[in-house]
Amino acid sequence: MTEAEKTSRRKQCILNAVSEALEEYDYSHLTVEDIAARAGVGKSTIYRWWKHKSDLVLDAFKEQTAPVFELDFQQSLAFNFNQQLLKLSQALNHPVGRALLVVMAEHREAAGEFFKQYLLPRREQMRKLIQVAIERHEIIAEYPFELMLDTLYGPIHYQIIFFNRIPDQTYIEHLVSLVMQPILVQNSP
């Protein structure tokens, strides 16, 4: 096994240990010592790659959700929004997702890095999908789409953070329908 493979395997064990620990208790009780023990590595190994436990949570979330949020450019914009928001709700309901929300609230620097490394590339993909929908004449071209994206994703976080409620498929379908109503081509003058 090459050194790169060993490093990759150790990192995966550490991120798996983060997920396991968060299944048992919340972020405030998460310790690097416990993660190291679960992963079978020393604390120094963890600190070689991550500065803080918040960085571990961010990477664990990225690891768990990377394959989940792929867009389907063959499907409609509404279909993709429904799928993305449902998957987001499920991901944020997972213990790692809930820990991520705490990290974002408590660590501005980590939140900024997460936005830059994780959310911006996904938002860029969504912009491409919006462009495809415009070209297909599904939606009108002139609209504040950045605001529309905020309007779609904001309520998911709001429901989870303030009401401790996971939006279900019906909620999400109503949200998407409501937000998309002004941009559908049949509604344009």
PyMOL commands that set and color helices and strands:
alter all, ss='L'
color gray80, all
select helices_A, chain A and resi 3-24+27-29+32-39+43-49+53-65+77-93+95-106+108-135+145-163+169-183+185-187
alter helices_A, ss='H'
color red, helices_A
deselect
rebuild
show_as cartoon
